[in-house]
Amino acid sequence: MGWGWMEGAGARARRPGTVAGTVAGAVAAVALGLAVLGGAVAGAAPAGAAPGKAMVRVAHFAPDVSYVDIYVVSLNGTQLVPNVFYREVSGYWGVPSGAFTYEVRPAGSPRSGDPMVRLRGSLDAGSAYTVATVGRKGDLAGLLLPDDMRAAAPGTARARVVNAAVGLPPVDVDVAGTTVRFEDLAFSAQTAYRRLPAGRYQVAVRSQGGDGKVLASRALTVKPGTVSSVVLVGGAGKPRELLPLTDAVGTARMPTGGVATGAGGTAPEAAAAEAAASAGRATWWPLLLLVAPLTVAVAARARRRANA
């Protein structure tokens, strides 16, 4: 992610020279080979929308609505993203440009029922958008946010802030150590994208006025070449927090997935993605057939040495 956590990876020590260790090493080699093949097939991110299409991702930022079904109704019929939980964001997928309708219903509700949210708008071909549900139960709204996918300059990134936290007056957002400051950000509003040098920053949301009380804060890492959104969420019994999202990676490539997405196999591009994944899985078997006898031989040799 463009804004994200810096996490370390641990490793468990393994005693050398044992049968279990030898077999585990051989199995790990097989797994590594499979992972490399799988990544080569399915790891590429889409560069943008197909001709005549826009790219859309959906998000659920309403804190007191447990989970919902999201219906994206466009010129090619009804598309369903089921069981979207609070704070979840789907990956991008292509929809026809032009008139666009976004509908949200409680999970399991019939499509003929009245939606909790209905948003109508227009999508430009070749552009990207985030469509989000915000607000409190009984007073929900839909936001259609244009996502700016222009590549960041080398060594820098671009980021914006979206205010989806309920129950707050307008807030200010500071990025420590920089001159970047977003002021008077009201609920359901977004800032313009701002350029930042790559690095790690403390981002703080403050109340307006003399006290400048910190309402939410987190350390975020800005990776070079990325375009990101930071969403202030919470309220209505949920903690207020900053949720980082990646809009684009590298040279304005869209990310392949979302944050714990509920899109599953019903997204319009899912069939093609599953076909590619199946093709990738099919390529694993020749390698497995070649390496499996070696694994068995290594295990047998280790067993003989252990019994000697």
N, C-alpha and C positions, 0 to 999 in steps of 0.2 A: 504494500500500500504506500501511497505517497506520504501521507501522514500515518505514522504507525508506531508500534512498540519496538524497542531494541531488546531482544530476548536472547539469552545464552542457551546453548545446547549442552546437555550433560551426557556422559558416556559411562556405562557400567563396566568395571574391570572384569576381565574374563581370564581364568587360569589357563595358561598355554599347556599344550601337550596332552590334554584329556580327550577321550573319545567325543564327549559332548562338544568341547571346544572346536575340534577338527570338523565335526559334522556341521556345527553351527556356522563355521567359516565358509564351508562349501555352499551351504544353503544361502548364506548372505550374498555370496558371489552370484548365485542364480538370481536372487531377488534384485540385486543391483542391475544385472543385465536386463531383467524384465522392466524395471523402472525406467532405464534409459530408453528402451524401445518404446514404452508407453508414452514417455514425455515427448519423444520425437514425433509421434503421430498426433497427439491431442494437445500439445502445449502451446500452440501458436494462438495469439490473440487476434481478433478481427481488427483490421485497420480502420473500418468505418462502415457506413451503411451501403447496401447495394443500390444501384441506380433506381431512382423513384421512391426510395424508402428513407425513413428517419430511424434513429436508434433511440429506444426508450427503455428505462429501467423504472421499477416501481418500489416504493418505500412505505413503511408503516411507522409513523412517528406519533400516533395518538396514544398517550400513556395508559389510559384506563379502558382501552378496548383490547380484550384478550387476544383474539386472533380473528381474522376476517378472510373472506374470499375476495379477490380483486379481479374484476372483469375489465379487460381493455377492449373496448368495442371500436373497431376501426373499419376501413373500407372493405376489408376482406372477411368480415364477419366477427364473431365473438371469440375472443381468446381469454382463457382463464388462467390465473395464477392462484392456486388454492393454498389455504392455510398459512397465511402470512402473519407472523407474530410481531409484536411490538419490537422495534429497533431492527427489524430485518429489511434488507435491501436486495433486490434481485440483481442479476447480471443484465447487461444490455441485450436487447434483441431487436430485429428489424420489423417495423410496421409501415404500411403505406403512408406516404406523406399526404397532406391535405386535412380534411375534417377529421377530428379525433374526439372520442368520448371515453371517459374513465369512470368506472362505476365500482363501488365497494358495497358488498353485502356481508352479513354475518356468515360465518363458516357453515356450510351445509344448507343454506337457504336456496330456494328455487330461483332460477334465473328470471322468472316472470315477476318476482316480487319487487317492491319499491326498494331502490338502493339507499344505503346510509349516506353515500356521497355520489354525486354525479357532477362531473366536470367536463365541459366541452371546450375545445380549442382547435388550433390548427398547427400542424407540424410541417416544417420545411424539409424538403428532400436534402439528404446529406448532413442534417443537423442531429444533435443528440440532446436528450431531455431526461430529467428526473421528474416523475409524477409521484407526489407524496400525499398521504393522508395525515392531516394534522388536526389538533383541537381536542376537545373533551367529548365524552359520550353525550349524545343529544345535541351537540353543537360542532359537528365535524365539518371539515372543508377539504378540498383537494387543491394542491399546488402544482402548477406546471412550470418547472424551472428549466430554462435553457442552460445546457452545460457547454462551456467553452473548451473545445478540444484542441485549440492551437498549441503547438509545442512550446515548451518553455525554453529559454535560452540556455546554452551549455553551462553547467554548474549551478543552475538556479531551478526553482520550481514556482508554480503559481497556485494560489489557494484562495478560497472564499469562505465565508461563514454564513450559515443559514440558521435562523432562529425558529425552532419548532417547539420550544418549551412553553407550556401553558402557565397562566397565572402570574406572569411577570410584566412590569412596565418595560419600556425600551431599555436596552442595556448597551454597555460599551465592551469592546473586546480588545485586549492588548496582546501583542506578541513581544515578550520580553527580549531586550537586547536589540531591537529593531525600531524603526520609525513607523512600522505598520500598526495602525490603530483604526478600528472600526467603531464609529460612534452612532448612538441613537438608533440601534437596530431593534425594530419592533417585531412583535410576534408575526410569523409567517413571511417575514421579509428576508432577503438575501443581500449580501454585499457584492460589490464588483470583485473580480479576481485581482489579487495583488501579487507582485513578484517578490520572491524571497531567495536569498542564497541558500544552497543546500546546507543542512545542519540540524541541530536539535534545539528546540525552543520550548519555553514554558508559555502556554496560552491560557489567559485568564479572562473570564467573563465577570464584569463588575456592574454593580448597580450605579445608576447615575446619581449625581449630587455630591455633597461634600465628603461623605464617608467612603465612597467607592468600594463598598463591601464586595468581597470575592464570592460569587455565587456558584461558580464551577471553574475548575482548573485541571490541566493535565500537561505532562511533558509529551511532546510529539516530535517525531523525526521527519524531516523534509528530505526526500530523496531527489537527486538531480534529475531533471527532465520530466518530472511528474506534474500532473494537474489534479488538484484535490479539493474536496469540500469538507468542512468541519461543521457538523450539525449539533446545535445545542438542543437537547431533548430533556424530557422529564416534566415534573409537576404532577398534580392530581394523585399524590401519594407515591410517585416514583422519584428517585433521586435525580437531580439535575446534573447532567454530565455532557461531555463533549464526545461526539461520535465521529471518528475520522473515516472518510470514504475516498476511494481512488476514482477519479473521473477518467484519467488517461495516464498511460505509462509510456516512458520512452518518447518516441517521436509521435506523440498524439495517438498512440494505440489504445483502444479501449480495453479495460481489464476483462478477463474471461469469466469471472464470477463475482458474486456479491458477498455481503456479510450474512452468513447463515441463511442463505436464500431459501424461500419456500417454493420457488418456481417449478422445480421438479421437471417431469417430462411433458408438461402441458404447454410450455413456452413454444412459440412458433418455430424457433430454430432447433428445438430439442431433438427432433427426428434426425436431422443431419448430424448433430453432435453425437448422438448415440450410434449412428452408423459409423462415424469416424472412430469412436471409441471401440466399437466391435471389431473394426478392421485392425485397430491397434492390438486388441487382445488376441486376434487371430495370428498376428506375427510373433507372439510370444512362444507359441507351441513348438516351432522348429528349434528354437534355442533350448527350450526345456528338454526336448527329446535328446538333444546333443549332450547337455550337461548332466542330466539325471544319472546316466550310467557312471559318469565320473564321480558324482556324489556318493553313489553306492560303493564304488571301489575304494574311495578314500576312507569311508566309514569302516569297511571291512579290514583294510590295512591297519587302521588305528586300533581296531578291536584285537587283531592278532598281536600287535605290539603290546597291548595292555595285558594280554594273557600270557605273554612269553616269560 
